[in-house]
Amino acid sequence: MTRVGIGLDFHRLKKGERLILGGVEYDHVSGTVAHSDGDVLVHAICDAILGAAALGDIGSHFPDDDPAYEGISSIKLLEEVLEKVGSRGYKLDNVDSTLIIQKPKLGEGREEMVEKLGEVIEAPVNVKATTTEQLGFIGREEGIGAQAVATLSRRNENIDV
């Protein structure tokens, strides 16, 4: 049986902060304001995976008021999510994601994102990007967003979930 989950995440942007997207750091005037490294794309992917496994959301597993997660790499959180899902008998089949960002353009960083995410996920990963055509807080470069869809399948039909 295939299970599907959807993830959605947004972060404010602030001058002087780091901008990490899909595990790739971008040299940009603004970055995300967050408790972790603020990787909005990985957060959406984590939520999609957790949702497909009916395991809640990223905030319930990694609370933003827990000092243990302050500044943590979102890739590390993704690894932990995959361990949780794997222990429930699921394997990740596919991730499709979209960054919603006015600037910067992703350029060659997109390929690096797909490569980094693919190494962790060990399944096909697609990363797309779109702007809001300068509409709203994303268009004004006050924030960014991401959405993701993940599909899981049972690795072992004998594991009780």
Residue pairs with C-beta under 8 A, 6 or more apart in sequence:
1 153
1 154
2 93
2 151
2 152
2 153
3 52
3 53
3 54
3 90
3 151
3 152
3 153
4 52
4 149
4 150
4 151
4 152
5 47
5 48
5 49
5 50
5 51
5 52
5 53
5 149
5 150
5 152
6 47
6 48
6 51
6 147
6 148
6 149
7 43
7 44
7 45
7 46
7 47
7 48
7 49
7 50
7 51
7 58
7 146
7 147
7 148
7 149
7 150
8 44
8 47
8 145
8 146
8 147
8 148
9 40
9 41
9 43
9 44
9 47
9 58
9 145
9 146
9 147
10 40
10 143
10 144
10 145
10 146
11 32
11 33
11 34
11 38
11 40
11 143
11 144
11 145
12 32
12 33
12 142
12 143
13 19
13 30
13 31
13 32
13 33
13 141
13 142
13 143
13 144
14 30
14 31
14 32
14 33
15 29
15 30
16 30
16 31
17 30
17 31
17 32
17 33
17 38
18 25
18 31
18 32
18 37
18 38
19 25
19 26
19 28
19 30
19 31
19 32
19 38
19 104
20 26
20 31
20 32
20 37
20 38
20 39
20 74
21 39
21 40
21 41
21 99
21 101
21 106
21 109
21 113
22 39
22 41
22 42
22 99
22 109
22 110
22 112
22 113
22 114
22 116
22 117
22 127
23 39
23 42
23 73
23 74
23 75
23 112
23 113
23 116
23 117
23 120
24 109
24 112
24 113
24 116
26 104
26 109
28 103
28 104
30 141
31 38
32 38
32 39
32 40
32 144
34 64
35 64
35 65
35 69
35 70
35 71
36 43
36 62
36 64
36 69
36 70
36 71
36 72
36 73
36 74
36 77
37 71
37 72
37 73
37 74
38 74
39 73
39 74
39 75
40 99
40 144
40 145
40 146
41 97
41 99
41 113
41 127
41 146
41 148
42 74
42 75
42 77
42 78
42 117
43 58
43 74
43 77
43 146
44 97
44 145
44 146
44 147
44 148
45 78
45 95
45 97
45 117
45 121
45 146
45 148
45 150
46 58
46 74
46 77
46 78
46 81
47 57
47 58
47 148
48 95
48 97
48 148
48 149
48 150
49 78
49 81
49 82
49 85
49 92
49 95
49 150
49 152
50 56
50 57
50 58
50 61
50 81
50 84
50 85
51 57
51 150
52 85
52 90
52 150
52 151
52 152
53 84
53 85
53 88
53 90
53 152
53 161
55 61
55 84
55 85
55 88
58 77
58 81
61 77
61 80
61 81
61 84
62 69
62 72
62 77
62 80
63 69
69 77
75 116
75 120
78 117
78 120
78 121
79 120
82 92
82 120
82 121
85 92
85 152
86 155
88 159
88 161
89 154
89 155
89 156
89 159
89 161
90 152
90 153
90 154
90 155
90 161
91 123
91 152
91 153
91 154
91 155
92 121
92 122
92 123
92 150
92 151
92 152
93 123
93 124
93 151
93 152
93 153
94 123
94 124
94 125
94 150
94 151
95 117
95 121
95 123
95 124
95 125
95 126
95 148
95 149
95 150
96 126
96 128
96 148
96 149
97 125
97 126
97 127
97 128
97 146
97 147
97 148
97 149
98 127
98 128
98 129
98 130
98 146
98 147
98 148
99 106
99 127
99 128
99 129
99 130
99 144
99 145
99 146
100 129
100 130
100 131
100 132
100 138
100 144
100 145
100 146
100 147
101 129
101 130
101 131
101 138
101 144
101 145
102 131
102 132
102 134
102 138
102 139
102 140
102 141
102 144
103 141
105 129
106 113
106 127
106 129
110 127
110 129
113 127
114 125
114 126
114 127
117 125
117 127
118 124
118 125
131 138
131 139
132 138
132 139
133 139
134 140
137 143
138 144
138 145
